[in-house]
């Protein structure tokens, strides 16, 4: 009796197989160059900022912990805009953010940066 139950289950799986009558083809072929296009006006903006960033990146490096999702977002932006590193992207983002601050806020940030730099020397 147990053998007949096992045989039933094997035959049952064979009956439920899908049968395709024709080959399925995609409507459009994948083209990577159409996905990763950058507006040239934006590219010029990034090219102008590359020189100062490369000069300042010669310093000591560190690791910063962040969520995996944030890491994936950073890497996606780096790939999309053909940047060299996360450091380069962060420099651009920080420069843009600091440009939107008031003078008092910028002064406070500069003071705090000096404090952190003094701490790291010790």
C-alpha positions as CSV (number, residue, x, y, z in Angstrom):
1,X,0.0,0.0,0.0
2,X,2.8,2.4,0.8
3,X,4.3,1.7,-2.6
4,X,1.1,2.7,-4.4
5,X,1.0,6.0,-2.5
6,X,4.5,6.8,-3.5
7,X,3.8,6.0,-7.1
8,X,0.7,8.2,-7.0
9,X,2.7,11.2,-5.9
10,X,5.4,10.7,-8.6
11,X,2.7,10.5,-11.3
12,X,0.8,13.5,-9.9
13,X,3.9,15.8,-10.4
14,X,4.3,14.7,-14.0
15,X,0.8,15.6,-14.9
16,X,1.1,19.2,-13.6
17,X,4.0,20.2,-15.8
18,X,3.5,23.2,-18.0
19,X,3.8,22.7,-21.7
20,X,5.0,25.6,-23.9
21,X,3.7,25.7,-27.4
22,X,6.0,28.5,-28.7
23,X,9.3,30.1,-27.7
24,X,8.9,33.3,-25.7
25,X,11.0,36.2,-26.8
26,X,11.4,39.7,-25.3
27,X,9.8,42.6,-27.0
28,X,13.0,44.7,-26.7
29,X,16.6,43.7,-26.4
30,X,18.5,44.9,-23.4
31,X,20.9,47.8,-24.1
32,X,23.1,48.8,-21.2
33,X,24.2,52.1,-22.8
34,X,20.6,53.3,-22.8
35,X,20.2,52.7,-19.1
36,X,23.3,54.5,-18.0
37,X,23.2,57.9,-19.7
38,X,24.3,61.1,-18.0
39,X,23.2,64.6,-18.9
40,X,26.3,66.4,-20.1
41,X,25.4,69.6,-18.2
42,X,25.5,67.5,-15.0
43,X,28.8,65.8,-16.0
44,X,30.5,69.2,-16.5
45,X,29.5,70.1,-13.0
46,X,31.1,67.0,-11.6
47,X,34.3,67.4,-13.8
48,X,34.8,70.9,-12.4
49,X,34.8,69.6,-8.8
50,X,37.1,66.6,-9.4
51,X,40.4,68.6,-9.1
52,X,40.1,69.9,-5.6
53,X,38.7,66.5,-4.4
54,X,41.7,64.6,-5.6
55,X,44.1,67.0,-3.9
56,X,42.3,66.6,-0.5
57,X,42.0,62.8,-0.7
58,X,45.7,62.3,0.0
59,X,45.1,62.4,3.7
60,X,44.5,59.6,6.2
61,X,41.6,57.3,5.6
62,X,39.0,55.9,8.0
63,X,36.0,53.6,7.9
64,X,32.5,54.9,8.6
65,X,29.7,52.5,9.5
66,X,26.4,52.9,7.7
67,X,23.3,50.8,6.9
68,X,23.6,48.4,4.0
69,X,20.9,50.2,2.1
70,X,22.8,53.4,2.4
71,X,25.9,51.7,1.1
72,X,24.0,50.3,-1.9
73,X,22.6,53.8,-2.7
74,X,26.1,55.3,-2.6
75,X,27.5,52.7,-4.8
76,X,24.6,53.1,-7.3
77,X,25.2,56.8,-7.5
78,X,28.9,56.3,-7.9
79,X,28.3,53.9,-10.8
80,X,25.7,56.1,-12.5
81,X,27.9,59.2,-12.5
82,X,31.2,57.4,-13.1
83,X,32.8,58.8,-9.9
84,X,36.0,57.3,-8.6
85,X,35.1,56.6,-5.0
86,X,32.7,57.1,-2.2
87,X,35.0,59.8,-0.8
88,X,34.5,61.8,-4.0
89,X,30.8,61.5,-3.9
90,X,30.7,62.5,-0.2
91,X,32.9,65.5,-0.9
92,X,30.5,66.7,-3.6
93,X,27.4,66.1,-1.4
94,X,29.0,67.9,1.6
95,X,30.1,70.9,-0.4
96,X,26.6,71.3,-1.8
97,X,25.1,70.9,1.7
98,X,27.5,73.4,3.3
99,X,26.8,75.9,0.5
100,X,23.2,75.9,1.7
101,X,24.0,76.8,5.3
102,X,24.1,80.2,6.9
103,X,27.5,81.8,7.8
104,X,26.9,81.1,11.5
105,X,26.3,77.4,10.8
106,X,29.4,77.2,8.6
107,X,31.5,78.9,11.3
108,X,30.2,76.4,13.9
109,X,31.0,73.4,11.6
110,X,34.5,74.8,10.9
111,X,35.1,75.1,14.6
112,X,33.9,71.6,15.3
113,X,36.1,70.2,12.4
114,X,39.1,71.8,14.1
115,X,38.2,70.2,17.4
116,X,37.9,66.8,15.8
117,X,41.2,67.3,14.0
118,X,43.0,68.1,17.2
119,X,41.5,65.1,18.9
120,X,42.7,62.8,16.1
121,X,46.2,64.1,16.4
122,X,46.5,63.1,20.1
